[in-house]
């Protein structure tokens, strides 16, 4: 599995463009700003507009538990809240993101 790090402060448009150019199977967002509803909504909207709604979207950060059901309705596959272990995130990605075998 290959990971592409787009860097800090990327717009949803930049993230979607990179995901499509790199033929990504998933996009993971870390959101600490409180803008998670806006950012995930826009990202999923743009993926759909570009015909890339098969890309798995997941994320984490400072996201209130109360917002998770709405994010899931938008199409976010998984939200990791503070305290999630690296192992739990890696295990989830391995189980839920398709990877081609060379």
N, C-alpha and C positions, 0 to 999 in steps of 0.2 A: 504494500500500500504506500502510495506517495502522498506527502503532505505539502501543500503550497501555503505559505504564510504571506498574506497580503499586506501585513503591517497595520499599524494603528491608524485610527481616524479615516478609514475608508468608507466611502458612501455605499449605499446598497447598489447603485448603478455600477460602481467600480468592482464590487464583489461579484456581482452577477456576470459582468464582462469577463473577469478572470476565470470564474467557474466554467463558463462556456468555452473559453479559449483553451483551458487546460483539460476539458472533458471530465470535469469532476463528478464523482459519484455522490459527494456530500459537501455541505457547507456548514461549518460550525462557527457560531458567533459567541464572543464573550462580551457581555454588555454590563458595564458597571455604572453607566450614566443615568439610569432610570428611563431611558428612551426605548426600552425593549419592545413595547407594543408597536410603536411607530416603525422601528427598524425592521423587526421581523415581518410586519404586515407589508411593508414596501418591498422587502427582499422577495417574499413569496409572490407578490403581485408581479414583479419584474420577471421572475423565473417563468411564471405562467405566460406572460406576454411574449417571451422569447422561445416558448415551446420546450422549456427545460424544467418542467414541473416534476420530472422524475428524479431530480436531484434531491436527496434527503437533506432536510434542514434540521439542525439541532443547535443547542446552545446552552449557555449558563451565565452565571454572574449573580448580581444582586437583583433577583427577580422574586417578588412576593409570591408565595404559594397561591394566593387568590387569583393571580393573573395566569397561572399555568393552564387552567381549562380553556380560557379564551385563546391562548397561544396554540393549544392543540387543535382547536376548531379552525384556526387559520391554516393549519397544516404543518406546524412545527412538530417534528416526530418525538423529540425528547428535550426536556429542560433539566439541567443539572444545577442544583442550588448549592449555596455555600456548605461545605462539609463533604461534598462528593469526593470520593478518592480518585486519583488518577487511574487506578486499576479498574474501578467501576466504569469510568468513561471509556477506557480502551476496550473493555469487555463488551460494552454496549455497541461501540462502533464496529467491532469485529462481527458481532452477531446481526447487525442491522444495516450494514452498508455493503453492497455488492462489490466484489473486486474480481477483476479478470485474472485468471491464472495463465501465466506465460508458458 
